[in-house]
Every structure is written in C-alpha cells, then in structure tokens.
C-alpha cells in the first residue's frame, strides 16, 4: 500500500507527542556536517520502529520536516527545462510529465525524521512515488544543463580572493 503522506504526517506527530519526544520542526537536513545513517524504509517502513530506536538510545529531541509540493517547484522545473539543451523530442515528453504533476500541488511530497546520537545523524525519510518521479525528471533536465565552469575559465577562482601576483 502506498502511504498517504498527509495522513502519515499526522500519525507521526501524534506518536511523537504520545512518546514524549521534543519535536523540532525544521528543514530536511541532507548534506549535514556529520555522518548520516539512513533507516531502511523498504524493509522496515513503519516510522514507529525508527522512533522506538531513538527512544531506546536516549534521544529526547527529533527533527521533523515536511516538504509540500508547490507551484514554485514546477515553475523552477519549467524554467530549468527552458534553459537546458534537451532535444525537442525529449523536451515534449518531459513537459507533458511535468503537467501531469500539477494536480499534486499542496500535497505532502516528503517527510523526514532525524535525530543525532554519538556524533552521527540518523535519518528516516519517505517520499511519495510521484515526487520521486518529479526528482527523476529534475535529474534528467540537469543532465542537459551546460557546464558553465568550462566557459568561465580561471576568473571565478575563490570569488575574487585569489591574486595572480
């Protein structure tokens, strides 16, 4: 069964409160400064197991983040598509697939729970299948974006703090 992330969001928040966790409503923490361990949501999809692990480890605070699919995300994708060098026949297919995603505006597309323990960040994340499709489209678009670094040469080194003297 595919999760309804809006309903799952409510279930998670209720469970966090019932278990006495302090909830920090933050942003997704990908790319943080400490090593991360990701929960295997394919074989252990239930968030309760993740949070029970946190509780057993003595964790008191959990970072909760929710990503809502927005018109701005679609507009950004359309802008990037317009600027990329994708062949016309592929571009049409991508445009059609992006239009199909318009109906998901306002829906929760991703949820993330994280906690820190012993110098490591532990992550539970789940995303809607249609959002994974959107991210794949973005990857496809980015694969056709020209690499500006090759055109700019050495003038962009260190933002003007480099001297050739």
N, C-alpha and C positions, 0 to 999 in steps of 0.2 A: 504494500500500500504506500502511495506517495504521500508524504506529510503535507498537511496544510500548515504552512509556516506561521500564519497569523494565529491560528489556534494553538500551535506548538509554543509560540511566544508566550501566550497567556499561561499555558501549563507550566512552562519553565519558571516564570516569575512567581506563580503560586507555590511551586515546590521550593524555590529558593527561600521564600518568606517562611514557609512551614518548617524548613530545616534550620532556620535561624541564621542564614548567611547574610552578611552585609553585601548589598548589591551596588556596585559602581556602574552606572550607565555611561559607557564610554564608546569609543570608536573601535573598529577592528584593529587588531594590534599586529598585523603581518609585518614582518621585517624589523622586529624589535632588536634591541641590542643584546639580548641574552638568547641562548639556545632554546629551541622550542621542540616540544614533543606533541604530536598530533594524535588524538583519540581515533581509533579505528571505527568510524561510524558505519562502515559497510557491514561488519560482523557484530558490532555492539552499538546499534543505532540509538538505544534509549539513553537520553541525557541523564537519567537518574543514576545510572551506574557511574558516569563520569563525576557527578556531584557527590555521590557516596564516597568515591575515591578521594576527592578533595577533602571531604569531612573527616575521613579516617586519617588523612595526612595532617590534620590540624589546621586546615585553611579556614579562615574566617571571612575573607572578602573575595568575591568573584566579580570579574568584569563581564558585563552583559552588553552585547551590541547587536543592533538590528539594522539591516540595510533595507530601505524601501526603494522599490523600483520607481524611477521618476522620468518625467518627460525630458528633463535635462540630460539624463543618461542616453536617451535615444537621440536627442539633438546633438550631443557630443559625438556619438557614433556616426550620425549622418554627416557632420562636419568633417570628421576624420576620413570618412569614405570619399567625400568630395575632393579632399586634398591628396589622397593616395593615388598611386599609379596602377590601379587594378584594371585588368582588361574589361571592356564593356560587357561582354557576355557573363562574366562572373559578377560584375557590379550589379547587374539587374537581379540576379538571384539573391545577393546579399540585401539589396534594398527591399525586396519582397519579404524576406525573412524578418527584417527589422520592422516592417509594417505590421507583420503578424504579432509582434510582441507589444504593440501599442495597448492592447487590452489588459496588460498586466500592470499598468501604471497604478501606483498606490498600494500594490501588494508587497508584502514582505518577501524579499528575494533571498536573503541570507541571515542566519543567526550565528552568533559566536559567543561561547563562554570561555573565559580564560582565568587562570589563577597562577600565581608564582609560588614556587616551592623549591628550596635548596638551590637557588641560582638558575632555575630553569622555568620556562613558561610552558604551561600545559594548556592545550587548545582542543576544544570541541567545536566543530563548525559543521553546519549543514546549509545547503542551498537548494533552491527549487531547480528542478530539471530544466525549466525554461530559462532560468537565469544562467545555468551552465551553458545552454545554447547561445545566449547573448555573449557570454565571455568568450566562447569559441569564435563567434563572429568578430569580436573585437580583435582577437589574436590573428584572425585571417586578414582583417583590414590592416593591422600593424605590420604584417609581413610584406605589404606593398608600399609602406611609407619609405620614401627615400632617406638614406642616411645622411643627415646634414653635416656630420663631423667630417666627412671626406671633402666637402666643398669649402669648409671654413678654414682649413689649414691650421697653422700654429697660433693664429691671433686670439684664439679662445682659451689659451692656457691660463689656468688659475685665475680667471676673472680679472685680469689686469694687474695682478700682484707679481707677475714674473717679469724680470728685466733681462734683456739680452745683452746687457753691458758686461 
